[in-house]
């Protein structure tokens, strides 16, 4: 498949009242179409992961809204609508404004990923 929409991808994650992620695998990457509500914070969800943070790198584009990325080893970053991004391993995120993303994660590094990608 060469193009992806919410209609031709699987609903991978749905958090009641906080948003969802549709995902497909192609070309060695997971392609995620994400919509998240302001206030979502991955800190509590990732608390049991090593370092209490996501250990996967992500590349993407923010279509709307904004998110603060908190790194274990450095200063916070804000990603806003209209920006392409790279999020390095060792992070948590807080959705500051209702947000929508297109995000890519290597499939070979994330077997069976089932957490919020951003």
ZABA-440085 format. One record per residue: residue number from 1; residue in one letter; x, y, z of N, C-alpha, C, O in turn. Coordinates in steps of 0.2 Angstrom, whole numbers, padded with zeros to 4 digits, always signed. Example, Ala and Ser with C-alpha at 12.3 -4.5 7.8 and 13.67 -1.06 7.14 Angstrom:
// ZABA-440085
@nr = 1, rest = a, n.u = +0066, n.v = -0028, n.w = +0039, ca.u = +0062, ca.v = -0022, ca.w = +0039, c.u = +0066, c.v = -0016, c.w = +0039, o.u = +0071, o.v = -0017, o.w = +0042
@nr = 2, rest = s, n.u = +0064, n.v = -0011, n.w = +0035, ca.u = +0068, ca.v = -0005, ca.w = +0036, c.u = +0064, c.v = +0000, c.w = +0039, o.u = +0067, o.v = +0006, o.w = +0040
***
This chain:
// ZABA-440085
@nr = 1, rest = x, n.u = +0004, n.v = -0006, n.w = +0000, ca.u = +0000, ca.v = +0000, ca.w = +0000, c.u = +0004, c.v = +0006, c.w = +0000, o.u = +0009, o.v = +0006, o.w = +0004
@nr = 2, rest = x, n.u = +0003, n.v = +0011, n.w = -0004, ca.u = +0007, ca.v = +0017, ca.w = -0005, c.u = +0004, c.v = +0023, c.w = -0001, o.u = +0008, o.v = +0028, o.w = +0000
@nr = 3, rest = x, n.u = -0002, n.v = +0023, n.w = +0001, ca.u = -0005, ca.v = +0029, ca.w = +0005, c.u = -0009, c.v = +0027, c.w = +0010, o.u = -0011, o.v = +0021, o.w = +0010
@nr = 4, rest = x, n.u = -0010, n.v = +0031, n.w = +0015, ca.u = -0013, ca.v = +0029, ca.w = +0022, c.u = -0018, c.v = +0034, c.w = +0024, o.u = -0017, o.v = +0040, o.w = +0024
@nr = 5, rest = x, n.u = -0024, n.v = +0031, n.w = +0026, ca.u = -0029, ca.v = +0036, ca.w = +0029, c.u = -0032, c.v = +0032, c.w = +0035, o.u = -0030, o.v = +0026, o.w = +0036
@nr = 6, rest = x, n.u = -0036, n.v = +0035, n.w = +0039, ca.u = -0039, ca.v = +0032, ca.w = +0044, c.u = -0044, c.v = +0026, c.w = +0042, o.u = -0045, o.v = +0021, o.w = +0046
@nr = 7, rest = x, n.u = -0046, n.v = +0026, n.w = +0036, ca.u = -0050, ca.v = +0021, ca.w = +0033, c.u = -0046, c.v = +0015, c.w = +0031, o.u = -0049, o.v = +0009, o.w = +0031
@nr = 8, rest = x, n.u = -0040, n.v = +0015, n.w = +0029, ca.u = -0036, ca.v = +0009, ca.w = +0027, c.u = -0031, c.v = +0007, c.w = +0032, o.u = -0026, o.v = +0004, o.w = +0030
@nr = 9, rest = x, n.u = -0031, n.v = +0010, n.w = +0038, ca.u = -0026, ca.v = +0008, ca.w = +0043, c.u = -0030, c.v = +0005, c.w = +0049, o.u = -0036, o.v = +0006, o.w = +0050
@nr = 10, rest = x, n.u = -0026, n.v = +0002, n.w = +0054, ca.u = -0029, ca.v = -0001, ca.w = +0060, c.u = -0030, c.v = +0003, c.w = +0065, o.u = -0025, o.v = +0007, o.w = +0066
@nr = 11, rest = x, n.u = -0035, n.v = +0003, n.w = +0069, ca.u = -0035, ca.v = +0007, ca.w = +0075, c.u = -0031, c.v = +0003, c.w = +0080, o.u = -0032, o.v = -0002, o.w = +0083
@nr = 12, rest = x, n.u = -0025, n.v = +0006, n.w = +0082, ca.u = -0020, ca.v = +0003, ca.w = +0086, c.u = -0021, c.v = +0005, c.w = +0093, o.u = -0020, o.v = +0001, o.w = +0098
@nr = 13, rest = x, n.u = -0023, n.v = +0011, n.w = +0095, ca.u = -0023, ca.v = +0014, ca.w = +0102, c.u = -0029, c.v = +0018, c.w = +0102, o.u = -0030, o.v = +0022, o.w = +0098
@nr = 14, rest = x, n.u = -0034, n.v = +0017, n.w = +0107, ca.u = -0039, ca.v = +0022, ca.w = +0108, c.u = -0039, c.v = +0023, c.w = +0116, o.u = -0040, o.v = +0018, o.w = +0120
@nr = 15, rest = x, n.u = -0038, n.v = +0029, n.w = +0118, ca.u = -0038, ca.v = +0031, ca.w = +0125, c.u = -0045, c.v = +0035, c.w = +0126, o.u = -0046, o.v = +0040, o.w = +0123
@nr = 16, rest = x, n.u = -0049, n.v = +0032, n.w = +0130, ca.u = -0056, ca.v = +0035, ca.w = +0131, c.u = -0056, c.v = +0042, c.w = +0133, o.u = -0053, o.v = +0045, o.w = +0138
@nr = 17, rest = x, n.u = -0058, n.v = +0046, n.w = +0128, ca.u = -0059, ca.v = +0054, ca.w = +0129, c.u = -0052, c.v = +0057, c.w = +0128, o.u = -0052, o.v = +0063, o.w = +0128
@nr = 18, rest = x, n.u = -0047, n.v = +0054, n.w = +0126, ca.u = -0040, ca.v = +0057, ca.w = +0126, c.u = -0037, c.v = +0056, c.w = +0118, o.u = -0033, o.v = +0060, o.w = +0117
@nr = 19, rest = x, n.u = -0040, n.v = +0052, n.w = +0114, ca.u = -0038, ca.v = +0052, ca.w = +0107, c.u = -0037, c.v = +0045, c.w = +0105, o.u = -0038, o.v = +0040, o.w = +0108
@nr = 20, rest = x, n.u = -0034, n.v = +0045, n.w = +0099, ca.u = -0032, ca.v = +0038, ca.w = +0096, c.u = -0027, c.v = +0038, c.w = +0091, o.u = -0024, o.v = +0044, o.w = +0089
@nr = 21, rest = x, n.u = -0025, n.v = +0032, n.w = +0089, ca.u = -0019, ca.v = +0032, ca.w = +0084, c.u = -0021, c.v = +0026, c.w = +0079, o.u = -0023, o.v = +0020, o.w = +0081
@nr = 22, rest = x, n.u = -0021, n.v = +0027, n.w = +0073, ca.u = -0022, ca.v = +0022, ca.w = +0068, c.u = -0015, c.v = +0021, c.w = +0065, o.u = -0011, o.v = +0025, o.w = +0065
@nr = 23, rest = x, n.u = -0013, n.v = +0015, n.w = +0063, ca.u = -0007, ca.v = +0013, ca.w = +0062, c.u = -0006, c.v = +0007, c.w = +0056, o.u = -0011, o.v = +0003, o.w = +0056
@nr = 24, rest = x, n.u = -0001, n.v = +0008, n.w = +0052, ca.u = +0000, ca.v = +0003, ca.w = +0047, c.u = +0008, c.v = +0002, c.w = +0047, o.u = +0011, o.v = +0006, o.w = +0049
@nr = 25, rest = x, n.u = +0010, n.v = -0004, n.w = +0044, ca.u = +0017, ca.v = -0005, ca.w = +0043, c.u = +0018, c.v = -0006, c.w = +0036, o.u = +0015, o.v = -0009, o.w = +0032
@nr = 26, rest = x, n.u = +0024, n.v = -0002, n.w = +0034, ca.u = +0026, ca.v = -0002, ca.w = +0027, c.u = +0033, c.v = +0000, c.w = +0026, o.u = +0035, o.v = +0005, o.w = +0030
@nr = 27, rest = x, n.u = +0037, n.v = -0003, n.w = +0022, ca.u = +0044, ca.v = -0001, ca.w = +0021, c.u = +0048, c.v = -0001, c.w = +0027, o.u = +0053, o.v = +0003, o.w = +0028
@nr = 28, rest = x, n.u = +0047, n.v = -0006, n.w = +0032, ca.u = +0051, ca.v = -0006, ca.w = +0038, c.u = +0049, c.v = -0001, c.w = +0043, o.u = +0053, o.v = +0000, o.w = +0048
@nr = 29, rest = x, n.u = +0043, n.v = +0003, n.w = +0042, ca.u = +0041, ca.v = +0008, ca.w = +0047, c.u = +0034, c.v = +0007, c.w = +0049, o.u = +0030, o.v = +0004, o.w = +0045
@nr = 30, rest = x, n.u = +0033, n.v = +0009, n.w = +0055, ca.u = +0026, ca.v = +0010, ca.w = +0057, c.u = +0024, c.v = +0017, c.w = +0055, o.u = +0027, o.v = +0022, o.w = +0056
@nr = 31, rest = x, n.u = +0018, n.v = +0018, n.w = +0051, ca.u = +0015, ca.v = +0025, ca.w = +0050, c.u = +0009, c.v = +0026, c.w = +0054, o.u = +0005, o.v = +0021, o.w = +0054
@nr = 32, rest = x, n.u = +0009, n.v = +0031, n.w = +0058, ca.u = +0004, ca.v = +0032, ca.w = +0063, c.u = +0001, c.v = +0039, c.w = +0061, o.u = +0004, o.v = +0044, o.w = +0060
@nr = 33, rest = x, n.u = -0006, n.v = +0038, n.w = +0061, ca.u = -0010, ca.v = +0044, ca.w = +0061, c.u = -0013, c.v = +0045, c.w = +0068, o.u = -0018, o.v = +0041, o.w = +0070
@nr = 34, rest = x, n.u = -0012, n.v = +0051, n.w = +0071, ca.u = -0013, ca.v = +0052, ca.w = +0078, c.u = -0017, c.v = +0058, c.w = +0079, o.u = -0016, o.v = +0063, o.w = +0076
@nr = 35, rest = x, n.u = -0022, n.v = +0057, n.w = +0084, ca.u = -0026, ca.v = +0063, ca.w = +0086, c.u = -0026, c.v = +0063, c.w = +0094, o.u = -0029, o.v = +0057, o.w = +0096
@nr = 36, rest = x, n.u = -0024, n.v = +0068, n.w = +0097, ca.u = -0024, ca.v = +0068, ca.w = +0105, c.u = -0027, c.v = +0074, c.w = +0108, o.u = -0026, o.v = +0079, o.w = +0105
@nr = 37, rest = x, n.u = -0030, n.v = +0073, n.w = +0113, ca.u = -0033, ca.v = +0079, ca.w = +0117, c.u = -0028, c.v = +0082, c.w = +0121, o.u = -0024, o.v = +0079, o.w = +0124
@nr = 38, rest = x, n.u = -0029, n.v = +0089, n.w = +0122, ca.u = -0025, ca.v = +0093, ca.w = +0127, c.u = -0026, c.v = +0089, c.w = +0134, o.u = -0031, o.v = +0087, o.w = +0136
@nr = 39, rest = x, n.u = -0020, n.v = +0089, n.w = +0137, ca.u = -0020, ca.v = +0086, ca.w = +0144, c.u = -0017, c.v = +0079, c.w = +0144, o.u = -0015, o.v = +0077, o.w = +0150
@nr = 40, rest = x, n.u = -0017, n.v = +0076, n.w = +0139, ca.u = -0014, ca.v = +0069, ca.w = +0139, c.u = -0006, c.v = +0069, c.w = +0141, o.u = -0003, o.v = +0074, o.w = +0138
@nr = 41, rest = x, n.u = -0004, n.v = +0065, n.w = +0145, ca.u = +0003, ca.v = +0065, ca.w = +0148, c.u = +0005, c.v = +0058, c.w = +0148, o.u = +0002, o.v = +0054, o.w = +0151
@nr = 42, rest = x, n.u = +0010, n.v = +0056, n.w = +0145, ca.u = +0012, ca.v = +0049, ca.w = +0144, c.u = +0016, c.v = +0047, c.w = +0151, o.u = +0018, o.v = +0041, o.w = +0151
@nr = 43, rest = x, n.u = +0018, n.v = +0052, n.w = +0155, ca.u = +0022, ca.v = +0050, ca.w = +0161, c.u = +0019, c.v = +0044, c.w = +0165, o.u = +0023, o.v = +0040, o.w = +0166
@nr = 44, rest = x, n.u = +0013, n.v = +0045, n.w = +0167, ca.u = +0010, ca.v = +0039, ca.w = +0171, c.u = +0010, c.v = +0033, c.w = +0166, o.u = +0011, o.v = +0027, o.w = +0169
@nr = 45, rest = x, n.u = +0008, n.v = +0033, n.w = +0160, ca.u = +0008, ca.v = +0027, ca.w = +0156, c.u = +0015, c.v = +0024, c.w = +0155, o.u = +0015, o.v = +0018, o.w = +0154
@nr = 46, rest = x, n.u = +0020, n.v = +0028, n.w = +0155, ca.u = +0027, ca.v = +0025, ca.w = +0153, c.u = +0031, c.v = +0024, c.w = +0160, o.u = +0036, o.v = +0022, o.w = +0159
@nr = 47, rest = x, n.u = +0028, n.v = +0025, n.w = +0165, ca.u = +0031, ca.v = +0025, ca.w = +0172, c.u = +0035, c.v = +0018, c.w = +0173, o.u = +0040, o.v = +0018, o.w = +0176
@nr = 48, rest = x, n.u = +0032, n.v = +0012, n.w = +0170, ca.u = +0035, ca.v = +0006, ca.w = +0171, c.u = +0040, c.v = +0004, c.w = +0166, o.u = +0043, o.v = -0001, o.w = +0166
@nr = 49, rest = x, n.u = +0041, n.v = +0008, n.w = +0161, ca.u = +0046, ca.v = +0007, ca.w = +0156, c.u = +0053, c.v = +0009, c.w = +0158, o.u = +0053, o.v = +0013, o.w = +0163
@nr = 50, rest = x, n.u = +0058, n.v = +0006, n.w = +0156, ca.u = +0065, ca.v = +0008, ca.w = +0158, c.u = +0066, c.v = +0015, c.w = +0158, o.u = +0065, o.v = +0018, o.w = +0153
@nr = 51, rest = x, n.u = +0068, n.v = +0018, n.w = +0163, ca.u = +0069, ca.v = +0025, ca.w = +0163, c.u = +0062, c.v = +0029, c.w = +0164, o.u = +0063, o.v = +0035, o.w = +0164
@nr = 52, rest = x, n.u = +0057, n.v = +0026, n.w = +0164, ca.u = +0050, ca.v = +0029, ca.w = +0164, c.u = +0049, c.v = +0033, c.w = +0158, o.u = +0045, o.v = +0038, o.w = +0159
@nr = 53, rest = x, n.u = +0051, n.v = +0031, n.w = +0153, ca.u = +0051, ca.v = +0035, ca.w = +0146, c.u = +0051, c.v = +0030, c.w = +0140, o.u = +0053, o.v = +0024, o.w = +0141
@nr = 54, rest = x, n.u = +0048, n.v = +0033, n.w = +0135, ca.u = +0048, ca.v = +0029, ca.w = +0128, c.u = +0055, c.v = +0029, c.w = +0126, o.u = +0059, o.v = +0034, o.w = +0126
@nr = 55, rest = x, n.u = +0057, n.v = +0023, n.w = +0124, ca.u = +0064, ca.v = +0022, ca.w = +0122, c.u = +0065, c.v = +0021, c.w = +0114, o.u = +0070, o.v = +0019, o.w = +0111
@nr = 56, rest = x, n.u = +0060, n.v = +0023, n.w = +0110, ca.u = +0060, ca.v = +0023, ca.w = +0103, c.u = +0061, c.v = +0030, c.w = +0100, o.u = +0058, o.v = +0035, o.w = +0103
@nr = 57, rest = x, n.u = +0064, n.v = +0030, n.w = +0094, ca.u = +0064, ca.v = +0037, ca.w = +0091, c.u = +0058, c.v = +0037, c.w = +0086, o.u = +0056, o.v = +0032, o.w = +0084
@nr = 58, rest = x, n.u = +0056, n.v = +0043, n.w = +0085, ca.u = +0050, ca.v = +0045, ca.w = +0081, c.u = +0052, c.v = +0051, c.w = +0077, o.u = +0055, o.v = +0055, o.w = +0079
@nr = 59, rest = x, n.u = +0049, n.v = +0050, n.w = +0070, ca.u = +0050, ca.v = +0056, ca.w = +0066, c.u = +0042, c.v = +0058, c.w = +0064, o.u = +0038, o.v = +0053, o.w = +0063
@nr = 60, rest = x, n.u = +0041, n.v = +0064, n.w = +0063, ca.u = +0034, ca.v = +0065, ca.w = +0061, c.u = +0033, c.v = +0073, c.w = +0059, o.u = +0038, o.v = +0077, o.w = +0058
@nr = 61, rest = x, n.u = +0027, n.v = +0074, n.w = +0058, ca.u = +0024, ca.v = +0081, ca.w = +0056, c.u = +0018, c.v = +0082, c.w = +0061, o.u = +0013, o.v = +0078, o.w = +0061
@nr = 62, rest = x, n.u = +0018, n.v = +0088, n.w = +0064, ca.u = +0012, ca.v = +0091, ca.w = +0068, c.u = +0008, c.v = +0094, c.w = +0063, o.u = +0009, o.v = +0100, o.w = +0061
@nr = 63, rest = x, n.u = +0002, n.v = +0092, n.w = +0062, ca.u = -0003, ca.v = +0095, ca.w = +0058, c.u = -0007, c.v = +0101, c.w = +0061, o.u = -0009, o.v = +0106, o.w = +0058
@nr = 64, rest = x, n.u = -0008, n.v = +0100, n.w = +0068, ca.u = -0012, ca.v = +0105, ca.w = +0072, c.u = -0010, c.v = +0104, c.w = +0079, o.u = -0008, o.v = +0098, o.w = +0081
@nr = 65, rest = x, n.u = -0011, n.v = +0109, n.w = +0083, ca.u = -0010, ca.v = +0109, ca.w = +0090, c.u = -0003, c.v = +0110, c.w = +0092, o.u = +0002, o.v = +0112, o.w = +0088
@nr = 66, rest = x, n.u = -0001, n.v = +0107, n.w = +0098, ca.u = +0006, ca.v = +0108, ca.w = +0101, c.u = +0007, c.v = +0102, c.w = +0106, o.u = +0002, o.v = +0100, o.w = +0110
@nr = 67, rest = x, n.u = +0013, n.v = +0100, n.w = +0107, ca.u = +0015, ca.v = +0095, ca.w = +0112, c.u = +0022, c.v = +0097, c.w = +0115, o.u = +0026, o.v = +0100, o.w = +0111
@nr = 68, rest = x, n.u = +0023, n.v = +0096, n.w = +0121, ca.u = +0029, ca.v = +0097, ca.w = +0125, c.u = +0032, c.v = +0090, c.w = +0126, o.u = +0029, o.v = +0086, o.w = +0128
@nr = 69, rest = x, n.u = +0038, n.v = +0090, n.w = +0123, ca.u = +0042, ca.v = +0083, ca.w = +0124, c.u = +0047, c.v = +0084, c.w = +0130, o.u = +0051, o.v = +0089, o.w = +0130
@nr = 70, rest = x, n.u = +0047, n.v = +0080, n.w = +0134, ca.u = +0051, ca.v = +0080, ca.w = +0140, c.u = +0056, c.v = +0074, c.w = +0139, o.u = +0054, o.v = +0069, o.w = +0139
@nr = 71, rest = x, n.u = +0063, n.v = +0076, n.w = +0139, ca.u = +0068, ca.v = +0071, ca.w = +0139, c.u = +0071, c.v = +0070, c.w = +0145, o.u = +0072, o.v = +0074, o.w = +0150
@nr = 72, rest = x, n.u = +0073, n.v = +0063, n.w = +0146, ca.u = +0076, ca.v = +0062, ca.w = +0153, c.u = +0083, c.v = +0065, c.w = +0153, o.u = +0086, o.v = +0066, o.w = +0158
@nr = 73, rest = x, n.u = +0086, n.v = +0066, n.w = +0147, ca.u = +0093, ca.v = +0069, ca.w = +0147, c.u = +0094, c.v = +0076, c.w = +0144, o.u = +0100, o.v = +0077, o.w = +0142
@nr = 74, rest = x, n.u = +0089, n.v = +0080, n.w = +0144, ca.u = +0090, ca.v = +0086, ca.w = +0142, c.u = +0084, c.v = +0091, c.w = +0143, o.u = +0079, o.v = +0089, o.w = +0146
@nr = 75, rest = x, n.u = +0084, n.v = +0097, n.w = +0140, ca.u = +0079, ca.v = +0101, ca.w = +0141, c.u = +0072, c.v = +0099, c.w = +0137, o.u = +0073, o.v = +0096, o.w = +0132
@nr = 76, rest = x, n.u = +0067, n.v = +0102, n.w = +0139, ca.u = +0060, ca.v = +0101, ca.w = +0135, c.u = +0060, c.v = +0104, c.w = +0129, o.u = +0064, o.v = +0109, o.w = +0127
@nr = 77, rest = x, n.u = +0056, n.v = +0101, n.w = +0124, ca.u = +0055, ca.v = +0105, ca.w = +0117, c.u = +0048, c.v = +0105, c.w = +0116, o.u = +0044, o.v = +0101, o.w = +0119
@nr = 78, rest = x, n.u = +0046, n.v = +0110, n.w = +0112, ca.u = +0039, ca.v = +0111, ca.w = +0110, c.u = +0039, c.v = +0110, c.w = +0103, o.u = +0043, o.v = +0113, o.w = +0099
@nr = 79, rest = x, n.u = +0034, n.v = +0106, n.w = +0101, ca.u = +0032, ca.v = +0105, ca.w = +0094, c.u = +0026, c.v = +0108, c.w = +0092, o.u = +0021, o.v = +0106, o.w = +0096
@nr = 80, rest = x, n.u = +0025, n.v = +0112, n.w = +0087, ca.u = +0019, ca.v = +0115, ca.w = +0086, c.u = +0017, c.v = +0114, c.w = +0078, o.u = +0021, o.v = +0111, o.w = +0074
@nr = 81, rest = x, n.u = +0010, n.v = +0115, n.w = +0077, ca.u = +0007, ca.v = +0114, ca.w = +0070, c.u = +0012, c.v = +0117, c.w = +0065, o.u = +0015, o.v = +0123, o.w = +0066
@nr = 82, rest = x, n.u = +0013, n.v = +0113, n.w = +0060, ca.u = +0017, ca.v = +0115, ca.w = +0054, c.u = +0024, c.v = +0114, c.w = +0055, o.u = +0028, o.v = +0115, o.w = +0050
@nr = 83, rest = x, n.u = +0026, n.v = +0110, n.w = +0060, ca.u = +0033, ca.v = +0108, ca.w = +0061, c.u = +0034, c.v = +0101, c.w = +0060, o.u = +0030, o.v = +0096, o.w = +0062
@nr = 84, rest = x, n.u = +0040, n.v = +0099, n.w = +0056, ca.u = +0042, ca.v = +0092, ca.w = +0056, c.u = +0046, c.v = +0091, c.w = +0062, o.u = +0049, o.v = +0096, o.w = +0065
@nr = 85, rest = x, n.u = +0047, n.v = +0085, n.w = +0064, ca.u = +0051, ca.v = +0084, ca.w = +0071, c.u = +0054, c.v = +0077, c.w = +0071, o.u = +0053, o.v = +0072, o.w = +0067
@nr = 86, rest = x, n.u = +0059, n.v = +0077, n.w = +0075, ca.u = +0063, ca.v = +0070, ca.w = +0077, c.u = +0063, c.v = +0070, c.w = +0085, o.u = +0065, o.v = +0075, o.w = +0088
@nr = 87, rest = x, n.u = +0060, n.v = +0065, n.w = +0088, ca.u = +0060, ca.v = +0064, ca.w = +0095, c.u = +0064, c.v = +0058, c.w = +0096, o.u = +0063, o.v = +0053, o.w = +0094
@nr = 88, rest = x, n.u = +0070, n.v = +0060, n.w = +0100, ca.u = +0075, ca.v = +0054, ca.w = +0102, c.u = +0072, c.v = +0050, c.w = +0108, o.u = +0068, o.v = +0052, o.w = +0111
@nr = 89, rest = x, n.u = +0075, n.v = +0044, n.w = +0108, ca.u = +0073, ca.v = +0040, ca.w = +0114, c.u = +0074, c.v = +0043, c.w = +0121, o.u = +0078, o.v = +0048, o.w = +0121
@nr = 90, rest = x, n.u = +0070, n.v = +0041, n.w = +0126, ca.u = +0071, ca.v = +0043, ca.w = +0132, c.u = +0066, c.v = +0049, c.w = +0133, o.u = +0068, o.v = +0055, o.w = +0136
@nr = 91, rest = x, n.u = +0060, n.v = +0049, n.w = +0131, ca.u = +0055, ca.v = +0055, ca.w = +0131, c.u = +0048, c.v = +0053, c.w = +0134, o.u = +0046, o.v = +0047, o.w = +0134
@nr = 92, rest = x, n.u = +0045, n.v = +0058, n.w = +0136, ca.u = +0038, ca.v = +0058, ca.w = +0138, c.u = +0035, c.v = +0064, c.w = +0135, o.u = +0039, o.v = +0069, o.w = +0133
@nr = 93, rest = x, n.u = +0028, n.v = +0064, n.w = +0134, ca.u = +0025, ca.v = +0070, ca.w = +0130, c.u = +0019, c.v = +0072, c.w = +0134, o.u = +0016, o.v = +0068, o.w = +0138
@nr = 94, rest = x, n.u = +0018, n.v = +0079, n.w = +0134, ca.u = +0011, ca.v = +0081, ca.w = +0136, c.u = +0008, c.v = +0085, c.w = +0130, o.u = +0011, o.v = +0090, o.w = +0127
@nr = 95, rest = x, n.u = +0002, n.v = +0084, n.w = +0129, ca.u = -0002, ca.v = +0087, ca.w = +0124, c.u = -0004, c.v = +0094, c.w = +0127, o.u = -0008, o.v = +0094, o.w = +0131
@nr = 96, rest = x, n.u = -0002, n.v = +0099, n.w = +0124, ca.u = -0003, ca.v = +0106, ca.w = +0126, c.u = -0010, c.v = +0109, c.w = +0123, o.u = -0014, o.v = +0112, o.w = +0127
@nr = 97, rest = x, n.u = -0011, n.v = +0107, n.w = +0117, ca.u = -0017, ca.v = +0109, ca.w = +0113, c.u = -0019, c.v = +0103, c.w = +0109, o.u = -0015, o.v = +0099, o.w = +0107
@nr = 98, rest = x, n.u = -0026, n.v = +0102, n.w = +0108, ca.u = -0028, ca.v = +0096, ca.w = +0104, c.u = -0023, c.v = +0096, c.w = +0098, o.u = -0022, o.v = +0101, o.w = +0095
@nr = 99, rest = x, n.u = -0021, n.v = +0090, n.w = +0097, ca.u = -0016, ca.v = +0089, ca.w = +0092, c.u = -0017, c.v = +0084, c.w = +0087, o.u = -0020, o.v = +0079, o.w = +0089
@nr = 100, rest = x, n.u = -0014, n.v = +0084, n.w = +0081, ca.u = -0015, ca.v = +0079, ca.w = +0076, c.u = -0008, c.v = +0078, c.w = +0073, o.u = -0004, o.v = +0083, o.w = +0071
@nr = 101, rest = x, n.u = -0005, n.v = +0072, n.w = +0072, ca.u = +0001, ca.v = +0071, ca.w = +0070, c.u = +0001, c.v = +0065, c.w = +0064, o.u = -0003, o.v = +0061, o.w = +0064
@nr = 102, rest = x, n.u = +0006, n.v = +0065, n.w = +0060, ca.u = +0008, ca.v = +0060, ca.w = +0056, c.u = +0015, c.v = +0058, c.w = +0058, o.u = +0019, o.v = +0062, o.w = +0058
@nr = 103, rest = x, n.u = +0016, n.v = +0051, n.w = +0061, ca.u = +0022, ca.v = +0050, ca.w = +0064, c.u = +0025, c.v = +0043, c.w = +0061, o.u = +0021, o.v = +0039, o.w = +0059
@nr = 104, rest = x, n.u = +0031, n.v = +0042, n.w = +0061, ca.u = +0035, ca.v = +0036, ca.w = +0058, c.u = +0039, c.v = +0034, c.w = +0064, o.u = +0043, o.v = +0038, o.w = +0067
@nr = 105, rest = x, n.u = +0039, n.v = +0027, n.w = +0065, ca.u = +0044, ca.v = +0024, ca.w = +0069, c.u = +0046, c.v = +0017, c.w = +0066, o.u = +0042, o.v = +0014, o.w = +0063
@nr = 106, rest = x, n.u = +0053, n.v = +0016, n.w = +0067, ca.u = +0055, ca.v = +0010, ca.w = +0064, c.u = +0052, c.v = +0004, c.w = +0066, o.u = +0051, o.v = +0003, o.w = +0072
@nr = 107, rest = x, n.u = +0050, n.v = -0001, n.w = +0062, ca.u = +0046, ca.v = -0007, ca.w = +0064, c.u = +0051, c.v = -0012, c.w = +0067, o.u = +0049, o.v = -0015, o.w = +0072
@nr = 108, rest = x, n.u = +0057, n.v = -0012, n.w = +0065, ca.u = +0062, ca.v = -0017, ca.w = +0067, c.u = +0064, c.v = -0015, c.w = +0074, o.u = +0067, o.v = -0020, o.w = +0078
@nr = 109, rest = x, n.u = +0063, n.v = -0009, n.w = +0077, ca.u = +0065, ca.v = -0007, ca.w = +0084, c.u = +0059, c.v = -0008, c.w = +0088, o.u = +0060, o.v = -0007, o.w = +0094
@nr = 110, rest = x, n.u = +0053, n.v = -0009, n.w = +0086, ca.u = +0047, ca.v = -0008, ca.w = +0090, c.u = +0042, c.v = -0014, c.w = +0089, o.u = +0036, o.v = -0013, o.w = +0087
@nr = 111, rest = x, n.u = +0045, n.v = -0020, n.w = +0090, ca.u = +0040, ca.v = -0026, ca.w = +0089, c.u = +0034, c.v = -0026, c.w = +0093, o.u = +0035, o.v = -0025, o.w = +0099
@nr = 112, rest = x, n.u = +0028, n.v = -0026, n.w = +0090, ca.u = +0022, ca.v = -0026, ca.w = +0094, c.u = +0021, c.v = -0019, c.w = +0098, o.u = +0018, o.v = -0020, o.w = +0103
@nr = 113, rest = x, n.u = +0023, n.v = -0014, n.w = +0096, ca.u = +0022, ca.v = -0008, ca.w = +0099, c.u = +0015, c.v = -0006, c.w = +0101, o.u = +0011, o.v = -0007, o.w = +0096
@nr = 114, rest = x, n.u = +0013, n.v = -0005, n.w = +0107, ca.u = +0006, ca.v = -0004, ca.w = +0109, c.u = +0005, c.v = +0002, c.w = +0113, o.u = +0000, o.v = +0002, o.w = +0117
@nr = 115, rest = x, n.u = +0010, n.v = +0007, n.w = +0113, ca.u = +0009, ca.v = +0013, ca.w = +0117, c.u = +0008, c.v = +0019, c.w = +0113, o.u = +0009, o.v = +0019, o.w = +0107
@nr = 116, rest = x, n.u = +0007, n.v = +0024, n.w = +0116, ca.u = +0006, ca.v = +0031, ca.w = +0113, c.u = +0013, c.v = +0032, c.w = +0109, o.u = +0018, o.v = +0033, o.w = +0113
@nr = 117, rest = x, n.u = +0013, n.v = +0033, n.w = +0103, ca.u = +0019, ca.v = +0034, ca.w = +0099, c.u = +0022, c.v = +0041, c.w = +0101, o.u = +0028, o.v = +0041, o.w = +0102
@nr = 118, rest = x, n.u = +0018, n.v = +0046, n.w = +0100, ca.u = +0021, ca.v = +0053, ca.w = +0101, c.u = +0024, c.v = +0054, c.w = +0108, o.u = +0027, o.v = +0059, o.w = +0110
***
